[in-house]
């Protein structure tokens, strides 16, 4: 049975759409040939458009990777901005407190400087007074030495006076003996005058006068003797008094020497204290200058804090902007993938089916991407450190392809549909792992990771099974994505 030209054209188009070997039919009529050539050109252009859609879908996947990094970075920047802002506020408050403390210290330094100046002045005055006292003590010491010398001289003089008194006593005793002898002679003369009678009266008168003179001399000698004794007693008392005075002066001398030594020590200590006060004064002045420099630096730090505060605000605003951009990219991805899906599904039903090797390659990419995804999730659990990872099953590479593939073949359609809920659950559980790691619940995160791993293995096994079915069907004429035009 001979085929009509239209049947030949439809067979050619069907084979070409289904990627089967085909030869351009021999046609009759210029209009028919022109129509065929136009349709053939459309099919060629459609092939390019389809490849462009697939490339664009890959770009959407890359765009989602960029969006994922932007969102992750924006979240990190926001956290950094919050930590930086809190740190700036704390350090700003500490800087203000430090500045207040420095002001108090500066005021205290000024007060201490004033006190030290007063102490220094008084110390100098006291040192001057001590020096004057030392001079007075030196003069007193010289006077003391003169007094000691004069006391010694006085003691010697009193001793000489005592010797004279003793010698005078001896003279008085001698005169007293003579007076007694004279009195005895006067008595004898009176006796002899009485014997001489009348001739001896004159002699008797003389003898009586001599006797009275001797008696009177004796009385005077007794008085002189008492005076001499008193003089000896007074001399002895004077000697004892001078000895005591000499001892007292020696004691005073010792005291003066001790006081002089103490004054000299005090003067030395006072000189050291005055010098120390001068050193301390210089140190305080140096510290005051240092504190003033610190206060000046603190003012600069305060300005820097204000600048950092503004930058932290800008960083927070920029992170919010990045988050907003990320949301916009997500919306753009939804819109673009939706449009690509509509065009792709229409093309798969009419002018461009998916080749078996293309489908197998898509499944292989899905398997490899999920293995890499699980490796990243494992690293997050092992290191307890968050990193960018896709947690939306509709936006990963396989999720994008899953939306645009029109899988209706009875041998794979049920397996294909069963993958989607498992795939979405896998990413949802991955999100839970991140939340648990973020909250520090590492044990629970590892438990959920085990569930995710089982889900991933299930998906990979099903994808491999679909791969084998596709390869088997591809070897026959029963292509998974075959389109029938008649």
C-alpha positions as CSV (number, residue, x, y, z in Angstrom):
1,X,0.0,0.0,0.0
2,X,1.4,3.3,-1.1
3,X,1.6,6.1,1.5
4,X,0.4,9.6,0.7
5,X,2.7,12.6,0.8
6,X,1.0,13.7,4.1
7,X,1.6,10.3,5.7
8,X,5.3,10.4,4.6
9,X,5.6,13.9,6.1
10,X,4.0,12.8,9.4
11,X,6.1,9.7,9.6
12,X,9.2,11.8,9.0
13,X,8.2,14.3,11.7
14,X,7.3,11.6,14.2
15,X,10.6,9.8,13.7
16,X,12.5,13.1,14.0
17,X,10.6,14.2,17.1
18,X,11.2,10.8,18.7
19,X,14.9,10.9,17.7
20,X,14.6,7.9,15.4
21,X,16.7,7.5,12.2
22,X,14.8,9.2,9.4
23,X,15.2,10.2,5.7
24,X,13.6,13.1,4.1
25,X,10.7,11.8,1.9
26,X,10.5,12.5,-1.9
27,X,7.7,14.9,-2.4
28,X,5.8,16.2,-5.4
29,X,4.7,19.8,-5.7
30,X,6.5,23.0,-4.9
31,X,4.1,24.1,-2.2
32,X,4.3,20.7,-0.5
33,X,8.1,20.8,-0.6
34,X,8.2,24.4,0.8
35,X,5.8,23.4,3.6
36,X,7.9,20.4,4.4
37,X,11.1,22.4,4.4
38,X,9.5,25.0,6.7
39,X,8.4,22.3,9.1
40,X,11.8,20.7,9.0
41,X,13.4,24.1,9.8
42,X,11.0,24.6,12.7
43,X,12.0,21.2,14.1
44,X,15.7,22.2,13.8
45,X,15.1,25.5,15.5
46,X,13.0,23.7,18.1
47,X,16.0,21.4,18.8
48,X,18.1,24.5,19.5
49,X,15.4,26.1,21.6
50,X,15.0,23.0,23.6
51,X,18.7,22.8,24.2
52,X,18.6,26.5,25.2
53,X,15.8,25.8,27.7
54,X,17.9,23.0,29.2
55,X,20.9,25.2,29.4
56,X,18.7,28.0,30.9
57,X,17.4,25.5,33.5
58,X,21.0,24.6,34.4
59,X,21.7,28.3,34.8
60,X,18.7,28.5,37.1
61,X,20.2,25.8,39.2
62,X,23.5,27.7,39.3
63,X,21.6,30.8,40.1
64,X,20.0,29.0,43.1
65,X,23.5,28.0,44.2
66,X,24.4,31.7,44.1
67,X,21.2,32.6,45.9
68,X,21.9,29.9,48.5
69,X,25.4,31.4,49.1
70,X,24.0,34.9,49.1
71,X,21.3,33.9,51.7
72,X,23.8,32.1,53.8
73,X,26.3,35.0,53.6
74,X,23.6,37.5,54.3
75,X,22.5,35.5,57.4
76,X,26.1,35.4,58.6
77,X,26.6,39.1,57.9
78,X,23.4,39.9,59.8
79,X,24.6,37.8,62.8
80,X,28.0,39.5,62.5
81,X,26.4,42.9,62.4
82,X,24.3,42.1,65.5
83,X,27.4,40.8,67.4
84,X,29.4,43.7,66.2
85,X,26.7,46.1,67.2
86,X,26.4,44.5,70.7
87,X,30.2,44.5,71.0
88,X,30.4,48.2,70.0
89,X,27.7,49.1,72.5
90,X,29.5,47.2,75.3
91,X,32.9,48.6,74.4
92,X,31.5,52.0,74.0
93,X,30.0,51.9,77.5
94,X,33.3,50.5,78.8
95,X,35.1,53.3,77.0
96,X,32.8,55.9,78.6
97,X,33.2,54.3,82.0
98,X,37.0,54.3,81.5
99,X,36.9,57.9,80.4
100,X,35.0,58.8,83.6
101,X,37.5,56.8,85.7
102,X,40.4,58.6,83.9
103,X,38.7,61.9,84.7
104,X,38.4,60.9,88.3
105,X,42.0,59.8,88.4
106,X,43.1,63.0,86.8
107,X,41.2,65.0,89.4
108,X,42.7,62.8,92.1
109,X,46.1,63.4,90.6
110,X,45.6,67.1,90.6
111,X,44.5,67.0,94.2
112,X,47.4,64.7,95.1
113,X,49.7,67.1,93.3
114,X,48.4,70.0,95.4
115,X,48.8,68.0,98.6
116,X,52.3,67.0,97.6
117,X,53.2,70.6,96.9
118,X,52.0,71.6,100.4
119,X,53.8,68.6,101.9
120,X,57.0,69.5,100.0
121,X,56.8,73.1,101.1
122,X,56.3,72.1,104.7
123,X,59.1,69.5,104.4
124,X,61.5,72.2,103.2
125,X,60.4,74.5,106.0
126,X,60.8,71.6,108.5
127,X,64.2,70.8,107.0
128,X,65.2,74.5,107.4
129,X,63.9,74.5,111.0
130,X,65.8,71.2,111.6
131,X,69.0,72.8,110.3
132,X,68.5,75.8,112.6
133,X,67.8,73.4,115.5
134,X,71.0,71.5,114.6
135,X,72.9,74.8,114.7
136,X,71.4,75.6,118.1
137,X,72.2,72.2,119.4
138,X,75.7,72.6,118.2
139,X,75.9,75.9,120.1
140,X,74.4,74.3,123.2
141,X,76.9,71.5,122.9
142,X,79.8,74.0,122.8
143,X,78.3,75.8,125.8
144,X,77.9,72.5,127.5
145,X,81.6,71.8,127.0
146,X,82.4,75.3,128.4
147,X,80.1,74.6,131.4
148,X,81.9,71.3,132.0
149,X,85.3,73.1,131.8
150,X,84.1,75.8,134.2
151,X,82.6,73.2,136.5
152,X,85.9,71.5,136.6
153,X,87.7,74.8,137.4
154,X,85.1,75.5,140.1
155,X,85.6,72.1,141.5
156,X,89.3,72.7,141.6
157,X,88.8,76.1,143.2
158,X,86.5,74.6,145.9
159,X,89.0,72.0,146.6
160,X,91.7,74.6,147.0
161,X,89.3,76.6,149.3
162,X,88.8,73.4,151.3
163,X,92.6,73.0,151.6
164,X,92.8,76.6,152.8
165,X,90.1,76.0,155.3
166,X,92.0,73.0,156.6
167,X,95.2,75.1,156.8
168,X,93.3,77.8,158.6
169,X,92.0,75.3,161.0
170,X,95.5,74.2,161.8
171,X,96.5,77.9,162.3
172,X,93.5,78.4,164.6
173,X,94.5,75.3,166.6
174,X,98.1,76.8,166.9
175,X,96.8,80.2,168.0
176,X,94.4,78.4,170.3
177,X,97.3,76.6,171.9
178,X,99.2,79.9,172.3
179,X,96.1,81.5,173.8
180,X,95.8,78.7,176.3
181,X,99.5,79.0,177.1
182,X,99.1,82.8,177.4
183,X,96.1,82.3,179.7
184,X,98.2,79.9,181.8
185,X,101.1,82.4,181.9
186,X,98.7,85.2,182.9
187,X,97.5,83.0,185.7
188,X,101.0,82.3,186.9
189,X,101.8,86.0,186.6
190,X,98.7,86.9,188.7
191,X,99.9,84.4,191.3
192,X,103.4,85.8,191.3
193,X,102.0,89.4,191.5
194,X,100.0,88.4,194.5
195,X,103.1,87.1,196.2
196,X,104.9,90.3,195.4
197,X,102.4,92.3,197.3
198,X,102.2,96.0,196.7
199,X,105.0,95.9,194.2
200,X,103.2,93.4,192.2
201,X,99.9,95.2,191.8
202,X,100.8,96.8,188.6
203,X,102.0,93.5,187.2
204,X,98.8,91.8,188.4
205,X,96.8,94.3,186.5
206,X,98.8,93.6,183.4
207,X,98.5,89.9,184.1
208,X,94.7,90.2,184.3
209,X,94.5,92.1,181.1
210,X,96.6,89.5,179.4
211,X,94.4,86.8,180.9
212,X,91.3,88.6,179.6
213,X,92.9,89.0,176.2
214,X,93.8,85.3,176.1
215,X,90.2,84.4,177.1
216,X,88.8,86.8,174.5
217,X,91.2,85.4,171.9
218,X,90.1,81.9,172.8
219,X,86.5,82.8,172.4
220,X,87.3,84.4,169.1
221,X,89.3,81.4,168.0
222,X,86.3,79.1,168.9
223,X,84.1,81.3,166.7
224,X,86.8,81.2,164.0
225,X,87.0,77.4,164.4
226,X,83.2,77.1,164.0
227,X,83.4,79.3,161.0
228,X,86.2,77.3,159.6
229,X,84.3,74.1,160.2
230,X,81.2,75.5,158.5
231,X,83.5,76.6,155.7
232,X,84.9,73.1,155.4
233,X,81.4,71.6,155.4
234,X,80.2,74.2,152.8
235,X,83.3,73.4,150.8
236,X,82.5,69.6,150.9
237,X,78.9,70.3,150.0
238,X,80.1,72.5,147.2
239,X,82.4,69.7,146.0
240,X,79.6,67.2,146.1
241,X,77.2,69.6,144.4
242,X,79.8,70.4,141.7
243,X,80.3,66.6,141.2
244,X,76.6,66.1,140.9
245,X,76.4,69.1,138.5
246,X,79.2,67.6,136.5
247,X,77.4,64.2,136.3
248,X,74.2,66.0,135.4
249,X,76.0,68.0,132.7
250,X,77.6,64.8,131.4
251,X,74.1,63.2,131.3
252,X,72.8,66.4,129.6
253,X,75.7,66.1,127.2
254,X,74.7,62.5,126.4
255,X,71.1,63.6,125.9
256,X,72.3,66.4,123.6
257,X,74.4,64.0,121.7
258,X,71.5,61.6,121.3
259,X,69.1,64.4,120.3
260,X,71.8,65.7,117.9
261,X,72.1,62.2,116.4
262,X,68.3,61.9,116.1
263,X,68.1,65.3,114.5
264,X,70.7,64.4,112.0
265,X,68.9,61.1,111.3
266,X,65.6,63.0,111.0
267,X,67.2,65.6,108.8
268,X,68.5,62.8,106.6
269,X,65.1,61.1,106.5
270,X,63.5,64.4,105.8
271,X,65.9,65.1,103.0
272,X,65.1,61.7,101.5
273,X,61.4,62.2,102.0
274,X,61.6,65.6,100.3
275,X,63.5,64.1,97.4
276,X,61.0,61.2,97.2
277,X,58.2,63.7,97.2
278,X,59.9,65.5,94.3
279,X,60.3,62.2,92.4
280,X,56.7,61.3,93.2
281,X,55.6,64.7,92.1
282,X,57.4,64.3,88.8
283,X,55.9,60.8,88.4
284,X,52.4,62.1,89.0
285,X,53.0,64.9,86.5
286,X,54.2,62.3,84.0
287,X,51.1,60.1,84.8
288,X,48.9,63.1,84.5
289,X,50.3,63.8,81.0
290,X,49.8,60.1,80.2
291,X,46.2,60.1,81.4
292,X,45.6,63.2,79.3
293,X,47.0,61.4,76.3
294,X,44.8,58.4,77.1
295,X,41.7,60.7,77.5
296,X,42.5,62.2,74.1
297,X,42.9,58.7,72.6
298,X,39.6,57.7,74.3
299,X,37.9,60.6,72.6
300,X,39.2,59.3,69.2
301,X,38.1,55.8,70.2
302,X,34.6,57.2,71.0
303,X,34.5,58.7,67.5
304,X,35.7,55.4,66.0
305,X,32.9,53.7,67.9
306,X,30.4,56.1,66.4
307,X,31.8,55.3,63.0
308,X,31.8,51.6,63.7
309,X,28.2,51.9,64.9
310,X,27.2,53.5,61.6
311,X,29.1,50.8,59.7
312,X,27.5,48.1,61.7
313,X,24.1,49.6,60.9
314,X,25.1,49.7,57.2
315,X,26.3,46.1,57.4
316,X,22.9,45.1,58.9
317,X,21.1,47.1,56.3
318,X,23.2,45.5,53.5
319,X,22.6,42.0,54.9
320,X,18.8,42.8,54.9
321,X,19.2,43.9,51.3
322,X,21.0,40.7,50.4
323,X,18.2,38.7,52.1
324,X,15.7,40.7,50.0
325,X,17.8,40.1,46.9
326,X,17.8,36.4,47.8
327,X,14.0,36.4,48.0
328,X,13.8,38.2,44.7
329,X,16.1,35.5,43.1
330,X,13.9,32.8,44.6
331,X,10.8,34.4,43.1
332,X,12.6,34.8,39.8
333,X,13.7,31.2,39.8
334,X,10.1,30.1,40.5
335,X,8.9,32.3,37.6
336,X,11.6,31.2,35.2
337,X,11.4,27.5,36.0
338,X,7.6,27.7,35.7
339,X,7.9,29.2,32.2
340,X,10.6,26.8,31.2
341,X,8.4,23.9,32.4
342,X,5.4,25.1,30.4
343,X,7.4,25.5,27.2
344,X,9.3,22.3,27.8
345,X,6.2,20.2,28.4
346,X,4.5,21.6,25.3
347,X,7.7,20.9,23.2
348,X,7.9,17.3,24.6
349,X,4.3,16.7,23.5
350,X,4.7,18.2,20.1
351,X,8.1,18.9,18.5
352,X,10.9,17.8,20.8
353,X,11.0,14.7,23.0
354,X,13.7,13.9,25.6
355,X,16.3,11.5,24.4
356,X,16.9,8.4,26.3
357,X,20.6,9.2,26.8
358,X,19.6,12.8,28.0
359,X,17.2,11.3,30.5
360,X,19.8,8.8,31.7
361,X,22.3,11.7,32.1
362,X,19.8,13.8,34.0
363,X,19.3,10.8,36.4
364,X,23.0,10.3,36.7
365,X,23.4,14.0,37.6
366,X,20.7,13.7,40.2
367,X,22.4,10.7,41.8
368,X,25.8,12.5,41.9
369,X,24.3,15.7,43.2
370,X,22.5,13.9,46.0
371,X,25.7,12.0,46.9
372,X,27.5,15.4,47.1
373,X,24.6,16.9,49.0
374,X,24.8,14.1,51.6
375,X,28.6,14.5,51.8
376,X,28.1,18.2,52.6
377,X,25.4,17.4,55.2
378,X,27.8,14.8,56.7
379,X,30.5,17.4,57.0
380,X,28.1,19.8,58.7
381,X,27.2,17.1,61.3
382,X,30.8,16.0,61.8
383,X,32.3,19.5,62.2
384,X,29.1,21.0,63.8
385,X,29.6,24.0,61.5
386,X,26.9,25.4,59.3
387,X,27.6,25.9,55.6
388,X,25.4,26.6,52.5
389,X,23.3,23.7,51.5
390,X,20.0,23.5,49.6
391,X,17.0,22.6,51.8
392,X,14.3,23.2,49.3
393,X,13.7,20.1,47.2
394,X,12.1,22.1,44.4
395,X,15.2,24.2,43.9
396,X,18.0,21.7,43.7
397,X,19.2,20.5,40.3
398,X,17.0,17.3,40.4
399,X,14.0,19.4,41.6
400,X,14.3,21.6,38.6
401,X,14.5,18.7,36.1
402,X,11.7,16.9,37.9
403,X,9.4,19.7,37.1
404,X,10.0,19.9,33.3
405,X,10.1,16.1,32.5
406,X,6.8,14.7,31.2
407,X,7.2,11.1,32.4
408,X,4.1,9.1,31.4
409,X,5.4,5.7,30.3
410,X,3.5,3.0,32.2
411,X,6.7,1.1,33.2
412,X,8.2,4.1,35.1
413,X,5.4,6.6,35.8
414,X,4.5,5.2,39.2
415,X,8.2,5.0,40.3
416,X,8.8,8.5,39.0
417,X,5.8,10.0,40.9
418,X,6.9,8.1,44.1
419,X,10.3,9.9,44.1
420,X,8.9,13.4,44.6
421,X,7.5,13.1,48.2
422,X,10.6,11.2,49.3
423,X,12.8,13.8,47.7
424,X,11.0,16.7,49.4
425,X,11.0,14.9,52.7
426,X,14.8,14.4,52.4
427,X,15.4,18.1,52.0
428,X,13.0,18.9,54.8
429,X,14.8,16.6,57.1
430,X,18.1,18.2,56.0
431,X,16.7,21.5,57.1
432,X,15.9,20.0,60.5
433,X,19.5,18.8,60.8
434,X,20.7,22.4,60.3
435,X,18.3,23.7,62.9
436,X,19.5,21.2,65.4
437,X,23.1,21.9,64.7
438,X,22.4,25.6,65.1
439,X,20.8,25.0,68.5
440,X,23.7,22.8,69.6
441,X,21.7,19.6,69.7
442,X,24.3,17.5,67.9
443,X,23.1,14.1,69.1
444,X,19.6,14.7,67.7
445,X,21.2,16.1,64.5
446,X,23.1,12.9,64.0
447,X,20.0,10.8,64.5
448,X,18.1,12.9,61.9
449,X,21.1,12.6,59.6
450,X,20.7,8.8,59.7
451,X,17.1,9.2,58.5
452,X,18.2,11.5,55.7
453,X,20.8,9.1,54.7
454,X,18.3,6.2,54.4
455,X,16.0,8.5,52.3
456,X,18.9,9.5,50.1
457,X,19.8,5.8,49.5
458,X,16.1,5.1,48.7
459,X,16.0,7.9,46.1
460,X,19.3,6.9,44.6
461,X,18.2,3.2,44.3
462,X,14.9,4.3,42.6
463,X,16.7,6.6,40.2
464,X,19.1,3.8,39.3
465,X,16.2,1.5,38.7
466,X,14.5,4.0,36.5
467,X,17.8,4.4,34.7
468,X,18.0,0.7,33.9
469,X,14.4,0.7,32.6
470,X,15.1,3.7,30.4
471,X,18.2,2.1,29.0
472,X,16.3,-1.1,28.3
473,X,13.5,0.7,26.6
474,X,15.9,2.9,24.7
475,X,17.3,-0.2,23.0
476,X,13.8,-1.0,21.6
477,X,11.5,1.2,19.7
478,X,9.4,1.8,22.9
479,X,11.0,5.1,23.9
480,X,9.9,6.5,27.3
481,X,9.1,9.9,25.8
482,X,7.8,8.7,22.5
483,X,5.1,10.9,20.8
484,X,2.5,9.5,18.4
485,X,1.2,11.9,15.7
486,X,-1.4,9.6,14.2
